[in-house]
Amino acid sequence: MKHFLILTLVCFTMGCIDPASDPDNHDLIIRNATILNTITGQTELHKTIVIDSGVITAVLDAETEVEADSIIDANEKLVTPGFIDAVGHLDDVFGERPDTMNLQLASVPDCIKKFSDTYLPYGVTTVRSSGDGSGYYVLGDYLNQYRDPATPDFYFSGGSLAGWYEGSPYINHLLVQDSSEVDYWINTYNRNGLSSIKIYCNNALTYPLFTEALYKATSLEMVVTSQVQSEITIDSALSLGLRNFEHASTLCYQRNLFHFNDDVAFNDTIEKYWHSQEDGIRVYRFLEAANFVGADNPQIAMTIRNMKQHNATMTTSLHFFAQWLGKTWFCSTPKAARFETQNFTEQQKLRCVNGYAILAKYVKAMYDAGVPLVMGADHKDGGKAMLSEILLLNELGIPMENVFQIATINTARAIRHDDQYGSIEKGKRANLVIFDANPLEDPKNVLGTKTVIKDGSVFR
């Protein structure tokens, strides 16, 4: 009788076990998935993805029997990791003036929703900022610590360190004028838990200060990114230890390397075709630089080889230029006169189109050489721009499987978070995109309907 009571009690207790605590019962499974393995670039058919507490806990063959509280039958649809934007700016999302933002958005939840709406519906589940103005430090620090399934993960990098210069400094520049200020800001960022920092190589940031900033941040194991285009060339930055660069357009716009500041021919070209106009300056100066150096410049070819030897990364950021030239599926309203191209003449537009073709050729040359390309939209419509960037890279002749690698694992490695993101593997965050129509079969399907999963939570 005693043994019967014990057996009855055990059976009753087992029958009352909460299914959520049952190791054989999971939070979510995605059955019959076609997975893009971003490590190998190959697709894997008939897979089951098992998710618990927002993390992928197993990737199994479809015939393996598993149970879950929620089940998605992918019906062999393509499943990829969530996309990662390595060049986000809060001022792009909220506007260049924090006081204006505060008038438009009444609360922190409003800010979070606007940030999420900019990225998540398009499959972007992780964003690394690449310099934000001091007015956004409080919001940036908050988002840096905020983790919620309904919001992309955000990694803040503070302002871009830059030297002092005349005129109105760009909102995202954190101006430093000596070694003590370099040390102060890098130490402050590091103490506040920021893992990334950007050093902006404008004319005023001297070579010694750039070197000191790079060494200081590197010694603290921060991820250092730089936009090199003046006194410091990409090759000299490589020799100092820099390994992450923004953007591909800077290959042609290394003003010290190509003597843009004192080259009569380049300045004559600007005067001849642009007459010192300010509208569209951010567009035409970079693309005229590409025209100036040409499509087969041996110095750029040497730089690309050097980048490959040092395993250095480069963000692509092609949409920024292509959108003004009628080459993209959408075009945003310019946020300032320096981006305005509406009044370009037909001749000016043609020169920009030619310059873009040269820039695009160098991006493909980096890919062909094995330089790890990285996704960085650098755009106010970050999510939409990421999808556009995917299509633009494919149009260069890069297979979609490899473009997805750029948008996921390459970028995860560049921001040094590939332990959490970038591939569909056990232990990685359950940030996924399920495409209704396969973009590997037709690249434009990347624009179509998709299911986004962030930390195991499903969004449509």
C-alpha positions as a Markdown table, in Angstrom:
| # | Residue | x | y | z |
|---|---|---|---|---|
| 1 | Met | 0.0 | 0.0 | 0.0 |
| 2 | Lys | 2.9 | 2.3 | 0.9 |
| 3 | His | 4.6 | 1.7 | -2.4 |
| 4 | Phe | 1.3 | 2.3 | -4.3 |
| 5 | Leu | 0.9 | 5.7 | -2.5 |
| 6 | Ile | 4.4 | 6.7 | -3.5 |
| 7 | Leu | 3.9 | 5.7 | -7.1 |
| 8 | Thr | 0.6 | 7.5 | -7.2 |
| 9 | Leu | 2.2 | 10.7 | -5.8 |
| 10 | Val | 5.0 | 10.5 | -8.3 |
| 11 | Cys | 2.6 | 10.0 | -11.2 |
| 12 | Phe | 0.4 | 12.9 | -10.0 |
| 13 | Thr | 3.5 | 15.2 | -9.6 |
| 14 | Met | 4.8 | 14.3 | -13.0 |
| 15 | Gly | 1.4 | 15.0 | -14.5 |
| 16 | Cys | 1.4 | 18.5 | -13.0 |
| 17 | Ile | 4.8 | 19.5 | -14.3 |
| 18 | Asp | 4.7 | 22.9 | -16.1 |
| 19 | Pro | 5.3 | 22.3 | -19.8 |
| 20 | Ala | 7.6 | 25.3 | -19.9 |
| 21 | Ser | 10.0 | 23.5 | -17.5 |
| 22 | Asp | 9.9 | 20.2 | -19.5 |
| 23 | Pro | 13.3 | 19.8 | -21.3 |
| 24 | Asp | 11.5 | 18.2 | -24.2 |
| 25 | Asn | 9.1 | 21.1 | -24.6 |
| 26 | His | 10.5 | 24.2 | -26.1 |
| 27 | Asp | 9.4 | 27.9 | -26.5 |
| 28 | Leu | 9.4 | 27.9 | -30.3 |
| 29 | Ile | 10.4 | 25.6 | -33.1 |
| 30 | Ile | 10.6 | 26.5 | -36.8 |
| 31 | Arg | 10.0 | 23.3 | -38.8 |
| 32 | Asn | 10.8 | 22.6 | -42.5 |
| 33 | Ala | 13.2 | 25.5 | -42.8 |
| 34 | Thr | 15.7 | 26.1 | -45.6 |
| 35 | Ile | 18.5 | 27.6 | -43.7 |
| 36 | Leu | 21.2 | 29.8 | -45.2 |
| 37 | Asn | 24.5 | 28.8 | -43.5 |
| 38 | Thr | 26.3 | 32.1 | -43.5 |
| 39 | Ile | 29.5 | 30.4 | -42.4 |
| 40 | Thr | 29.7 | 28.2 | -45.5 |
| 41 | Gly | 27.4 | 30.2 | -47.8 |
| 42 | Gln | 25.4 | 27.1 | -48.5 |
| 43 | Thr | 21.7 | 26.4 | -48.0 |
| 44 | Glu | 20.6 | 23.5 | -45.7 |
| 45 | Leu | 17.3 | 21.9 | -46.4 |
| 46 | His | 14.6 | 20.4 | -44.1 |
| 47 | Lys | 15.8 | 21.8 | -40.8 |
| 48 | Thr | 14.2 | 22.5 | -37.5 |
| 49 | Ile | 15.4 | 25.5 | -35.5 |
| 50 | Val | 14.8 | 25.1 | -31.7 |
| 51 | Ile | 14.5 | 28.3 | -29.6 |
| 52 | Asp | 14.4 | 28.7 | -25.9 |
| 53 | Ser | 14.6 | 32.0 | -23.9 |
| 54 | Gly | 15.4 | 33.9 | -27.0 |
| 55 | Val | 18.4 | 31.7 | -27.9 |
| 56 | Ile | 18.8 | 29.0 | -30.6 |
| 57 | Thr | 19.3 | 25.8 | -28.6 |
| 58 | Ala | 19.5 | 23.3 | -31.5 |
| 59 | Val | 19.4 | 23.0 | -35.2 |
| 60 | Leu | 18.0 | 19.6 | -36.1 |
| 61 | Asp | 17.0 | 17.6 | -39.1 |
| 62 | Ala | 13.3 | 18.0 | -39.8 |
| 63 | Glu | 12.3 | 14.4 | -39.0 |
| 64 | Thr | 13.5 | 14.8 | -35.4 |
| 65 | Glu | 10.5 | 14.9 | -33.1 |
| 66 | Val | 10.4 | 17.9 | -30.9 |
| 67 | Glu | 7.6 | 19.8 | -29.2 |
| 68 | Ala | 7.1 | 23.4 | -28.4 |
| 69 | Asp | 4.7 | 26.0 | -27.1 |
| 70 | Ser | 4.7 | 27.7 | -30.5 |
| 71 | Ile | 5.4 | 26.1 | -33.8 |
| 72 | Ile | 6.1 | 27.7 | -37.2 |
| 73 | Asp | 6.0 | 25.6 | -40.3 |
| 74 | Ala | 8.3 | 27.4 | -42.7 |
| 75 | Asn | 7.2 | 25.2 | -45.6 |
| 76 | Glu | 10.8 | 25.1 | -46.9 |
| 77 | Lys | 11.0 | 28.9 | -47.0 |
| 78 | Leu | 14.4 | 30.5 | -46.7 |
| 79 | Val | 15.5 | 31.5 | -43.2 |
| 80 | Thr | 18.5 | 33.8 | -42.6 |
| 81 | Pro | 20.0 | 35.4 | -39.6 |
| 82 | Gly | 18.8 | 38.9 | -38.8 |
| 83 | Phe | 20.7 | 41.7 | -40.6 |
| 84 | Ile | 23.2 | 44.0 | -38.9 |
| 85 | Asp | 23.8 | 47.6 | -39.6 |
| 86 | Ala | 27.3 | 48.7 | -38.5 |
| 87 | Val | 26.8 | 52.4 | -39.3 |
| 88 | Gly | 23.7 | 53.7 | -37.6 |
| 89 | His | 23.3 | 57.3 | -36.4 |
| 90 | Leu | 20.7 | 58.4 | -33.9 |
| 91 | Asp | 20.6 | 61.8 | -35.6 |
| 92 | Asp | 19.6 | 60.1 | -38.8 |
| 93 | Val | 16.6 | 58.5 | -37.1 |
| 94 | Phe | 15.5 | 61.4 | -34.9 |
| 95 | Gly | 16.9 | 64.5 | -36.7 |
| 96 | Glu | 20.0 | 66.5 | -36.3 |
| 97 | Arg | 18.7 | 68.6 | -33.4 |
| 98 | Pro | 17.9 | 66.8 | -30.1 |
| 99 | Asp | 15.7 | 69.7 | -29.0 |
| 100 | Thr | 13.6 | 69.2 | -32.2 |
| 101 | Met | 13.4 | 65.5 | -31.4 |
| 102 | Asn | 12.2 | 66.2 | -27.9 |
| 103 | Leu | 9.4 | 68.3 | -29.3 |
| 104 | Gln | 8.3 | 65.5 | -31.6 |
| 105 | Leu | 8.7 | 62.5 | -29.3 |
| 106 | Ala | 7.1 | 62.9 | -25.9 |
| 107 | Ser | 8.6 | 59.9 | -24.1 |
| 108 | Val | 11.3 | 57.3 | -24.1 |
| 109 | Pro | 8.7 | 54.7 | -25.4 |
| 110 | Asp | 8.1 | 57.0 | -28.4 |
| 111 | Cys | 11.8 | 57.0 | -29.1 |
| 112 | Ile | 12.1 | 53.3 | -28.8 |
| 113 | Lys | 9.2 | 52.8 | -31.2 |
| 114 | Lys | 10.5 | 55.1 | -33.8 |
| 115 | Phe | 13.9 | 53.4 | -33.6 |
| 116 | Ser | 12.3 | 50.0 | -33.9 |
| 117 | Asp | 10.1 | 51.0 | -36.8 |
| 118 | Thr | 13.1 | 52.3 | -38.7 |
| 119 | Tyr | 14.8 | 48.9 | -38.6 |
| 120 | Leu | 12.9 | 45.8 | -37.4 |
| 121 | Pro | 10.2 | 45.4 | -40.1 |
| 122 | Tyr | 13.0 | 45.2 | -42.7 |
| 123 | Gly | 14.9 | 42.4 | -40.9 |
| 124 | Val | 17.6 | 44.5 | -39.2 |
| 125 | Thr | 17.8 | 43.1 | -35.7 |
| 126 | Thr | 21.1 | 44.7 | -34.6 |
| 127 | Val | 22.5 | 48.2 | -35.0 |
| 128 | Arg | 25.9 | 49.6 | -34.1 |
| 129 | Ser | 26.1 | 53.4 | -34.0 |
| 130 | Ser | 29.0 | 55.1 | -35.6 |
| 131 | Gly | 29.1 | 58.4 | -33.8 |
| 132 | Asp | 26.3 | 60.4 | -32.4 |
| 133 | Gly | 26.1 | 64.0 | -31.2 |
| 134 | Ser | 26.4 | 64.8 | -27.5 |
| 135 | Gly | 22.6 | 65.6 | -27.4 |
| 136 | Tyr | 21.9 | 62.0 | -28.0 |
| 137 | Tyr | 24.3 | 60.5 | -25.3 |
| 138 | Val | 21.5 | 59.9 | -22.8 |
| 139 | Leu | 19.2 | 58.2 | -25.3 |
| 140 | Gly | 22.2 | 56.3 | -26.8 |
| 141 | Asp | 23.3 | 55.1 | -23.4 |
| 142 | Tyr | 19.8 | 54.0 | -22.6 |
| 143 | Leu | 19.4 | 52.1 | -25.9 |
| 144 | Asn | 22.8 | 50.5 | -25.3 |
| 145 | Gln | 21.6 | 48.9 | -22.2 |
| 146 | Tyr | 18.0 | 48.3 | -23.3 |
| 147 | Arg | 17.2 | 44.8 | -24.5 |
| 148 | Asp | 13.7 | 43.9 | -25.6 |
| 149 | Pro | 12.4 | 41.5 | -28.3 |
| 150 | Ala | 10.5 | 44.3 | -30.0 |
| 151 | Thr | 13.6 | 46.5 | -30.5 |
| 152 | Pro | 16.8 | 45.9 | -32.4 |
| 153 | Asp | 19.9 | 45.5 | -30.2 |
| 154 | Phe | 21.8 | 48.8 | -30.2 |
| 155 | Tyr | 25.5 | 49.3 | -29.5 |
| 156 | Phe | 26.5 | 52.9 | -28.8 |
| 157 | Ser | 29.9 | 54.3 | -29.8 |
| 158 | Gly | 29.4 | 57.9 | -28.7 |
| 159 | Gly | 30.7 | 60.8 | -30.8 |
| 160 | Ser | 33.3 | 60.5 | -33.5 |
| 161 | Leu | 36.7 | 61.8 | -32.2 |
| 162 | Ala | 37.7 | 64.7 | -34.5 |
| 163 | Gly | 40.2 | 67.6 | -34.4 |
| 164 | Trp | 39.1 | 71.2 | -34.0 |
| 165 | Tyr | 38.2 | 73.0 | -37.1 |
| 166 | Glu | 36.6 | 76.3 | -38.1 |
| 167 | Gly | 33.0 | 76.7 | -38.9 |
| 168 | Ser | 30.1 | 74.8 | -37.4 |
| 169 | Pro | 31.3 | 71.3 | -36.4 |
| 170 | Tyr | 29.2 | 68.4 | -37.6 |
| 171 | Ile | 26.8 | 67.2 | -34.9 |
| 172 | Asn | 28.4 | 63.8 | -34.6 |
| 173 | His | 32.0 | 65.0 | -34.1 |
| 174 | Leu | 33.4 | 65.0 | -30.6 |
| 175 | Leu | 36.2 | 67.6 | -30.9 |
| 176 | Val | 39.5 | 67.1 | -29.2 |
| 177 | Gln | 42.5 | 69.3 | -29.3 |
| 178 | Asp | 45.2 | 67.6 | -27.3 |
| 179 | Ser | 46.3 | 64.3 | -25.7 |
| 180 | Ser | 44.6 | 64.9 | -22.4 |
| 181 | Glu | 41.2 | 65.2 | -24.1 |
| 182 | Val | 41.8 | 62.1 | -26.2 |
| 183 | Asp | 42.6 | 60.2 | -23.0 |
| 184 | Tyr | 39.6 | 61.7 | -21.1 |
| 185 | Trp | 37.0 | 60.8 | -23.7 |
| 186 | Ile | 38.2 | 57.3 | -24.5 |
| 187 | Asn | 38.5 | 56.4 | -20.8 |
| 188 | Thr | 35.1 | 57.9 | -20.2 |
| 189 | Tyr | 33.5 | 55.8 | -23.0 |
| 190 | Asn | 35.3 | 52.7 | -21.8 |
| 191 | Arg | 34.2 | 53.1 | -18.2 |
| 192 | Asn | 30.6 | 53.6 | -19.4 |
| 193 | Gly | 30.7 | 50.2 | -21.1 |
| 194 | Leu | 31.0 | 51.3 | -24.7 |
| 195 | Ser | 32.8 | 48.7 | -26.7 |
| 196 | Ser | 33.2 | 50.7 | -29.9 |
| 197 | Ile | 34.6 | 54.1 | -30.9 |
| 198 | Lys | 35.0 | 56.0 | -34.1 |
| 199 | Ile | 38.0 | 58.2 | -35.0 |
| 200 | Tyr | 37.1 | 60.6 | -37.7 |
| 201 | Cys | 40.2 | 61.6 | -39.7 |
| 202 | Asn | 39.3 | 65.1 | -40.8 |
| 203 | Asn | 42.0 | 67.6 | -41.7 |
| 204 | Ala | 42.2 | 68.9 | -38.1 |
| 205 | Leu | 42.9 | 65.6 | -36.4 |
| 206 | Thr | 46.7 | 65.4 | -36.6 |
| 207 | Tyr | 48.6 | 62.3 | -37.3 |
| 208 | Pro | 50.1 | 62.1 | -33.7 |
| 209 | Leu | 46.6 | 62.6 | -32.2 |
| 210 | Phe | 45.1 | 60.0 | -34.4 |
| 211 | Thr | 47.9 | 57.6 | -33.5 |
| 212 | Glu | 47.4 | 58.2 | -29.8 |
| 213 | Ala | 43.7 | 57.8 | -30.0 |
| 214 | Leu | 44.0 | 54.5 | -31.9 |
| 215 | Tyr | 46.6 | 53.1 | -29.6 |
| 216 | Lys | 44.6 | 54.1 | -26.5 |
| 217 | Ala | 41.3 | 52.6 | -27.6 |
| 218 | Thr | 43.0 | 49.5 | -28.9 |
| 219 | Ser | 44.8 | 49.0 | -25.6 |
| 220 | Leu | 41.3 | 49.0 | -23.9 |
| 221 | Glu | 40.2 | 46.4 | -26.5 |
| 222 | Met | 37.6 | 48.7 | -28.0 |
| 223 | Val | 36.5 | 48.2 | -31.6 |
| 224 | Val | 38.0 | 51.2 | -33.5 |
| 225 | Thr | 36.4 | 52.3 | -36.8 |
| 226 | Ser | 37.6 | 55.2 | -38.9 |
| 227 | Gln | 36.7 | 57.2 | -41.9 |
| 228 | Val | 40.0 | 58.0 | -43.5 |
| 229 | Gln | 40.1 | 60.7 | -46.1 |
| 230 | Ser | 42.7 | 63.4 | -45.4 |
| 231 | Glu | 46.1 | 63.5 | -43.8 |
| 232 | Ile | 46.1 | 59.9 | -42.9 |
| 233 | Thr | 45.7 | 57.4 | -45.7 |
| 234 | Ile | 44.2 | 54.0 | -45.5 |
| 235 | Asp | 47.6 | 52.4 | -46.0 |
| 236 | Ser | 49.2 | 54.5 | -43.2 |
| 237 | Ala | 46.3 | 53.7 | -40.9 |
| 238 | Leu | 46.8 | 50.0 | -41.6 |
| 239 | Ser | 50.4 | 50.3 | -40.6 |
| 240 | Leu | 49.3 | 51.8 | -37.3 |
| 241 | Gly | 46.9 | 48.9 | -36.6 |
| 242 | Leu | 43.5 | 50.1 | -37.7 |
| 243 | Arg | 41.4 | 47.3 | -39.1 |
| 244 | Asn | 37.9 | 48.7 | -39.6 |
| 245 | Phe | 37.2 | 51.4 | -42.2 |
| 246 | Glu | 34.2 | 53.5 | -43.4 |
| 247 | His | 33.2 | 53.8 | -46.3 |
| 248 | Ala | 34.1 | 52.4 | -49.7 |
| 249 | Ser | 33.9 | 55.9 | -51.2 |
| 250 | Thr | 36.9 | 56.9 | -49.2 |
| 251 | Leu | 39.1 | 54.7 | -51.3 |
| 252 | Cys | 38.9 | 57.4 | -54.0 |
| 253 | Tyr | 38.7 | 60.4 | -51.6 |
| 254 | Gln | 42.0 | 60.1 | -49.8 |
| 255 | Arg | 42.8 | 63.7 | -50.3 |
| 256 | Asn | 46.4 | 63.6 | -49.1 |
| 257 | Leu | 47.2 | 60.5 | -51.2 |
| 258 | Phe | 45.8 | 62.1 | -54.3 |
| 259 | His | 46.6 | 65.7 | -53.4 |
| 260 | Phe | 43.1 | 67.0 | -53.7 |
| 261 | Asn | 43.8 | 69.9 | -51.5 |
| 262 | Asp | 46.4 | 71.4 | -53.8 |
| 263 | Asp | 45.9 | 69.6 | -57.1 |
| 264 | Val | 45.1 | 72.2 | -59.7 |
| 265 | Ala | 43.5 | 69.6 | -62.0 |
| 266 | Phe | 41.0 | 68.4 | -59.4 |
| 267 | Asn | 40.1 | 71.9 | -58.2 |
| 268 | Asp | 39.7 | 73.0 | -61.8 |
| 269 | Thr | 37.3 | 70.1 | -62.4 |
| 270 | Ile | 35.2 | 71.1 | -59.4 |
| 271 | Glu | 35.1 | 74.7 | -60.6 |
| 272 | Lys | 34.3 | 73.7 | -64.2 |
| 273 | Tyr | 31.4 | 71.4 | -63.5 |
| 274 | Trp | 30.1 | 72.5 | -60.1 |
| 275 | His | 31.0 | 76.2 | -59.8 |
| 276 | Ser | 31.7 | 75.9 | -56.0 |
| 277 | Gln | 28.0 | 75.1 | -55.4 |
| 278 | Glu | 27.1 | 73.9 | -51.9 |
| 279 | Asp | 23.9 | 71.9 | -52.8 |
| 280 | Gly | 24.8 | 68.2 | -53.1 |
| 281 | Ile | 28.4 | 68.7 | -52.0 |
| 282 | Arg | 28.4 | 65.4 | -50.1 |
| 283 | Val | 27.4 | 63.5 | -53.3 |
| 284 | Tyr | 29.3 | 65.2 | -56.1 |
| 285 | Arg | 32.7 | 65.7 | -54.4 |
| 286 | Phe | 33.0 | 62.0 | -53.6 |
| 287 | Leu | 31.9 | 60.9 | -57.0 |
| 288 | Glu | 34.1 | 63.5 | -58.7 |
| 289 | Ala | 37.0 | 62.0 | -56.8 |
| 290 | Ala | 36.2 | 58.6 | -58.3 |
| 291 | Asn | 36.2 | 60.2 | -61.7 |
| 292 | Phe | 39.5 | 61.9 | -60.9 |
| 293 | Val | 41.4 | 58.8 | -59.8 |
| 294 | Gly | 39.8 | 56.6 | -62.5 |
| 295 | Ala | 38.6 | 53.0 | -62.6 |
| 296 | Asp | 42.0 | 51.3 | -62.7 |
| 297 | Asn | 44.2 | 53.3 | -60.3 |
| 298 | Pro | 47.3 | 51.4 | -59.3 |
| 299 | Gln | 47.5 | 53.1 | -55.9 |
| 300 | Ile | 44.0 | 51.9 | -55.0 |
| 301 | Ala | 44.7 | 48.4 | -56.3 |
| 302 | Met | 47.7 | 48.4 | -54.0 |
| 303 | Thr | 45.6 | 49.6 | -51.0 |
| 304 | Ile | 43.0 | 46.8 | -51.7 |
| 305 | Arg | 45.8 | 44.2 | -51.6 |
| 306 | Asn | 47.1 | 45.7 | -48.4 |
| 307 | Met | 43.7 | 45.6 | -46.8 |
| 308 | Lys | 43.4 | 41.9 | -47.7 |
| 309 | Gln | 46.8 | 41.2 | -46.2 |
| 310 | His | 45.7 | 42.8 | -42.9 |
| 311 | Asn | 42.2 | 41.3 | -42.9 |
| 312 | Ala | 40.8 | 44.8 | -42.7 |
| 313 | Thr | 37.1 | 45.5 | -43.2 |
| 314 | Met | 35.3 | 48.1 | -45.2 |
| 315 | Thr | 31.7 | 49.2 | -45.0 |
| 316 | Thr | 30.0 | 49.5 | -48.5 |
| 317 | Ser | 27.4 | 52.3 | -48.1 |
| 318 | Leu | 26.5 | 52.4 | -51.8 |
| 319 | His | 22.8 | 53.3 | -51.3 |
| 320 | Phe | 23.8 | 56.7 | -50.0 |
| 321 | Phe | 25.0 | 57.6 | -53.5 |
| 322 | Ala | 22.9 | 55.3 | -55.7 |
| 323 | Gln | 19.6 | 56.7 | -54.4 |
| 324 | Trp | 20.3 | 60.1 | -56.0 |
| 325 | Leu | 21.0 | 58.5 | -59.3 |
| 326 | Gly | 17.8 | 56.5 | -59.9 |
| 327 | Lys | 19.5 | 53.2 | -59.1 |
| 328 | Thr | 17.5 | 52.2 | -56.0 |
| 329 | Trp | 14.0 | 51.0 | -55.2 |
| 330 | Phe | 13.4 | 54.1 | -53.0 |
| 331 | Cys | 14.9 | 57.5 | -52.5 |
| 332 | Ser | 14.6 | 59.5 | -49.2 |
| 333 | Thr | 14.1 | 63.2 | -49.0 |
| 334 | Pro | 17.5 | 64.9 | -48.4 |
| 335 | Lys | 17.9 | 66.0 | -44.8 |
| 336 | Ala | 20.1 | 69.0 | -45.6 |
| 337 | Ala | 21.3 | 71.1 | -48.6 |
| 338 | Arg | 24.6 | 69.2 | -48.7 |
| 339 | Phe | 22.7 | 66.1 | -49.9 |
| 340 | Glu | 20.3 | 67.9 | -52.3 |
| 341 | Thr | 20.7 | 66.8 | -55.9 |
| 342 | Gln | 17.4 | 67.9 | -57.4 |
| 343 | Asn | 18.9 | 70.8 | -59.2 |
| 344 | Phe | 21.8 | 69.0 | -60.8 |
| 345 | Thr | 22.1 | 69.6 | -64.5 |
| 346 | Glu | 22.1 | 66.6 | -66.9 |
| 347 | Gln | 25.8 | 67.0 | -67.3 |
| 348 | Gln | 26.3 | 67.0 | -63.5 |
| 349 | Lys | 24.1 | 63.9 | -63.2 |
| 350 | Leu | 26.1 | 62.1 | -65.8 |
| 351 | Arg | 29.4 | 62.8 | -64.1 |
| 352 | Cys | 27.9 | 61.4 | -60.8 |
| 353 | Val | 26.7 | 58.3 | -62.7 |
| 354 | Asn | 30.2 | 57.8 | -64.1 |
| 355 | Gly | 31.7 | 58.3 | -60.7 |
| 356 | Tyr | 29.3 | 55.8 | -59.1 |
| 357 | Ala | 30.2 | 53.2 | -61.7 |
| 358 | Ile | 33.9 | 53.6 | -60.7 |
| 359 | Leu | 33.1 | 53.4 | -57.0 |
| 360 | Ala | 31.0 | 50.3 | -57.5 |
| 361 | Lys | 33.8 | 48.7 | -59.5 |
| 362 | Tyr | 36.2 | 49.2 | -56.6 |
| 363 | Val | 33.7 | 47.6 | -54.2 |
| 364 | Lys | 33.6 | 44.6 | -56.4 |
| 365 | Ala | 37.4 | 44.6 | -56.6 |
| 366 | Met | 37.5 | 44.4 | -52.8 |
| 367 | Tyr | 35.1 | 41.5 | -52.8 |
| 368 | Asp | 37.1 | 39.7 | -55.5 |
| 369 | Ala | 40.3 | 40.3 | -53.5 |
| 370 | Gly | 38.8 | 38.8 | -50.4 |
| 371 | Val | 38.5 | 42.0 | -48.3 |
| 372 | Pro | 35.7 | 41.4 | -45.7 |
| 373 | Leu | 32.9 | 43.8 | -46.7 |
| 374 | Val | 30.6 | 45.0 | -44.0 |
| 375 | Met | 27.0 | 46.4 | -44.1 |
| 376 | Gly | 26.7 | 50.0 | -43.0 |
| 377 | Ala | 23.7 | 51.9 | -44.2 |
| 378 | Asp | 24.7 | 55.3 | -42.8 |
| 379 | His | 21.1 | 56.4 | -43.6 |
| 380 | Lys | 18.0 | 57.9 | -42.0 |
| 381 | Asp | 15.9 | 55.0 | -43.4 |
| 382 | Gly | 18.3 | 52.4 | -42.1 |
| 383 | Gly | 16.2 | 49.3 | -42.6 |
| 384 | Lys | 15.0 | 50.2 | -46.1 |
| 385 | Ala | 18.6 | 51.2 | -47.0 |
| 386 | Met | 19.9 | 47.9 | -45.9 |
| 387 | Leu | 17.6 | 46.0 | -48.3 |
| 388 | Ser | 18.7 | 48.4 | -51.0 |
| 389 | Glu | 22.3 | 47.8 | -50.2 |
| 390 | Ile | 21.7 | 44.1 | -50.6 |
| 391 | Leu | 20.3 | 44.6 | -54.0 |
| 392 | Leu | 23.1 | 47.0 | -55.1 |
| 393 | Leu | 25.8 | 44.6 | -54.0 |
| 394 | Asn | 24.1 | 41.8 | -55.9 |
| 395 | Glu | 23.9 | 44.0 | -59.0 |
| 396 | Leu | 27.7 | 44.2 | -58.9 |
| 397 | Gly | 27.9 | 40.5 | -59.5 |
| 398 | Ile | 28.2 | 39.3 | -55.9 |
| 399 | Pro | 26.0 | 36.2 | -55.4 |
| 400 | Met | 23.1 | 36.7 | -53.0 |
| 401 | Glu | 24.4 | 34.0 | -50.7 |
| 402 | Asn | 27.6 | 36.0 | -50.3 |
| 403 | Val | 25.7 | 39.3 | -50.0 |
| 404 | Phe | 23.8 | 37.8 | -47.0 |
| 405 | Gln | 27.1 | 36.8 | -45.5 |
| 406 | Ile | 28.1 | 40.5 | -45.7 |
| 407 | Ala | 24.9 | 41.6 | -44.1 |
| 408 | Thr | 25.2 | 39.1 | -41.2 |
| 409 | Ile | 28.3 | 37.2 | -40.2 |
| 410 | Asn | 30.8 | 39.6 | -41.8 |
| 411 | Thr | 29.2 | 42.5 | -40.0 |
| 412 | Ala | 28.9 | 40.6 | -36.7 |
| 413 | Arg | 32.6 | 39.9 | -36.8 |
| 414 | Ala | 33.5 | 43.5 | -37.6 |
| 415 | Ile | 31.6 | 44.8 | -34.6 |
| 416 | Arg | 33.0 | 41.9 | -32.6 |
| 417 | His | 29.7 | 40.3 | -31.6 |
| 418 | Asp | 29.8 | 37.2 | -33.8 |
| 419 | Asp | 29.4 | 35.1 | -30.6 |
| 420 | Gln | 25.8 | 36.3 | -30.5 |
| 421 | Tyr | 24.8 | 37.2 | -34.0 |
| 422 | Gly | 25.4 | 36.5 | -37.7 |
| 423 | Ser | 24.6 | 32.8 | -38.1 |
| 424 | Ile | 22.0 | 30.2 | -37.3 |
| 425 | Glu | 23.8 | 28.1 | -34.7 |
| 426 | Lys | 23.3 | 26.7 | -31.3 |
| 427 | Gly | 24.0 | 29.4 | -28.7 |
| 428 | Lys | 23.3 | 32.4 | -31.0 |
| 429 | Arg | 20.5 | 34.8 | -30.4 |
| 430 | Ala | 17.3 | 33.8 | -32.1 |
| 431 | Asn | 17.3 | 36.8 | -34.5 |
| 432 | Leu | 15.9 | 35.5 | -37.8 |
| 433 | Val | 14.2 | 36.4 | -41.0 |
| 434 | Ile | 11.8 | 34.1 | -42.9 |
| 435 | Phe | 11.2 | 35.1 | -46.5 |
| 436 | Asp | 7.8 | 34.3 | -48.1 |
| 437 | Ala | 9.6 | 34.3 | -51.5 |
| 438 | Asn | 13.2 | 33.2 | -51.8 |
| 439 | Pro | 15.6 | 36.0 | -52.6 |
| 440 | Leu | 18.2 | 33.5 | -53.6 |
| 441 | Glu | 16.0 | 32.7 | -56.6 |
| 442 | Asp | 15.0 | 36.3 | -57.3 |
| 443 | Pro | 17.0 | 38.9 | -55.4 |
| 444 | Lys | 14.0 | 41.4 | -55.5 |
| 445 | Asn | 12.2 | 39.0 | -53.1 |
| 446 | Val | 14.3 | 40.6 | -50.4 |
| 447 | Leu | 11.8 | 43.4 | -50.6 |
| 448 | Gly | 8.8 | 41.2 | -50.2 |
| 449 | Thr | 6.8 | 40.0 | -47.2 |
| 450 | Lys | 8.9 | 38.5 | -44.4 |
| 451 | Thr | 8.6 | 37.3 | -40.9 |
| 452 | Val | 11.1 | 38.8 | -38.5 |
| 453 | Ile | 12.0 | 36.9 | -35.3 |
| 454 | Lys | 13.8 | 38.9 | -32.6 |
| 455 | Asp | 15.0 | 37.1 | -29.5 |
| 456 | Gly | 12.5 | 34.3 | -30.2 |
| 457 | Ser | 9.5 | 36.7 | -30.5 |
| 458 | Val | 7.7 | 36.7 | -33.8 |
| 459 | Phe | 6.9 | 39.9 | -35.8 |
| 460 | Arg | 5.2 | 40.1 | -39.2 |
